[in-house]
Amino acid sequence: MADGRAIQKSWLQKKFGVTTVSSWAKLIMLSCHDEKSGFEYFFKLFDEFFQRDITLDTNKTEEMAQHGSK
């Protein structure tokens, strides 16, 4: 699972298909027309990022259980 840092910049770069922006905040603001919408979008992405980690952890646990029962 993620270590609690905001949203990892490399994940955002991959999501947006961008490699040249220097911060995650600038990446988010490229898609928003003002700071309020950027703030709201941050939390949407934050949830998506952590949901991704939860899904990966669940899949890994299920895979380990399947291999252990063979």
TABELCOR-V115405 format. One record per pair of residues at least 4 apart in sequence whose ideal C-beta (glycine too) atoms are under 7 Angstrom apart, sorted by the first residue. I is the first residue (numbers start at 1). J is the second residue. Records with the same first field share a line. If there is no record, write none. Layout:
# TABELCOR-V115405
I: J ; J
This chain:
# TABELCOR-V115405
1: 53 ; 57
2: 8 ; 49 ; 50 ; 53
6: 24
7: 11 ; 12 ; 24 ; 45 ; 46 ; 49
9: 13 ; 23 ; 24 ; 27
10: 14
11: 15 ; 49
12: 16 ; 24 ; 27
13: 18 ; 19 ; 27
16: 27
18: 27
21: 26 ; 27 ; 30
22: 26
24: 28
25: 29
26: 30
28: 32 ; 38 ; 41 ; 42 ; 45
29: 38
31: 41
32: 37 ; 38 ; 41
33: 37
34: 38
35: 39
36: 40
37: 41
38: 42
40: 44
41: 45
42: 46
43: 47
44: 48
45: 49
46: 50
47: 51
48: 52
49: 53
50: 54
51: 55
52: 56
53: 57
54: 58
55: 59
56: 60
57: 61
58: 62
59: 63
60: 64
61: 65
62: 66
63: 67
64: 68
65: 69
